[in-house]
Amino acid sequence: MSELRVIIAGGGTGGHIYPAIAIGHALQRQRPGTRLLFVGANGKMEMEKVPKEGFDIVGLDIAGFDRSNMLKNITLPFKLLKSRMKARSIIKDFGPDAIVGVGGFASFPILHAGQGMGVPTLIQEQNSYAGKSNKILGRKAKAICVAYEGMDRFFPAGKLILTGNPVRKNIAEMNRSQAEGREVFALKAGVRTLLVVGGSLGARSVNETIDAQLEDIVSDGTQVLWQTGKPYLEKARARAAAFGDRVRVHDFITTMDLAYAAADVVISRAGALAIAELCIVGKPVIFVPYPHAAENHQESNAMALVNNKAALMVKDKDLRTDLVTKLKELMKDEPLQATMARNIKAMAIKDAADRIAAKVIEIAGK
């Protein structure tokens, strides 16, 4: 059997990086000896996280379209041209049998170049609303792996495979107890526990709302495990100091399996990775979709669960008025918690990475 060579492109946030890593590990399990090359964006977190997993990575000088500051987009055409030229060079030098795109800045130039060079490509579309880049790439992709039904409104139906979104191995094989999770984070046993997590980079509006209403949140005895992201860390620590051991603050939690295990209820952004993980761990969750996500895909993601009575949602603009009210109602309603936990767990797909890896091997023809 000849050596399989695969490029996995994308990143920018944990929501793209961890699925990419999971697919890489699955490929090496299914085809030992597979040569992998990751391609990311220079200056983004994949350039640090991927090598820690033992994989090689090269970076492109690429950035996304900035919707909040149009002046920052002046150099974007030059970056796109430069990244396209480097992408062709990377593909020519590595000689991949297939290219996988997981989303993020580096995904489009590599897949687009690969399609122009005749290399089979696979798109891992994580969201329930496809972005413009993936819709363009989908025209020539050999396969499109999705996590939601109804994606034929964006892509050719014959190319779609429902695989779910890959998650980190320790969450896919979740076996942590609540007692273990609470011990690790120095939380009290037997006390209702809220986990607040805004994604790998934090969520300013969520942090500000938790900060402003912390007294109300803990007034009924609830304890809080709060992941803030680095920008809000010091402010949150200063705020939490007044609450002693009832509020635990971290900028980034690497052992998310233990954090999920510790929690009774979760407040989270509605990124694809967060949703996939929460489906597996089966926790009642209030989603706060990031309002500036491309095509508002996070709200679309969240609604797919809300419509199945598997989650609640508060829009970002309604945080100050609605979040804590909805949270306190949920904390008191144990039958609703049980229903939500059961329904969200029914939506879990634990072997997504293996399903995707098998399709990559198929389209590579090796």
PyMOL commands that set and color helices and strands:
alter all, ss='L'
color gray80, all
select helices_A, chain A and resi 14-30+46-52+70-73+76-94+107-116+132-137+151-153+157-159+169-172+178-184+204-212+214-218+230-246+256-262+272-281+294-306+316-332+334-345+352-364
alter helices_A, ss='H'
color red, helices_A
select strands_A, chain A and resi 5-9+35-41+56-60+98-101+121-125+143-146+160-162+193-197+223-227+247-250+265-268+285-287+312-313
alter strands_A, ss='S'
color yellow, strands_A
deselect
rebuild
show_as cartoon
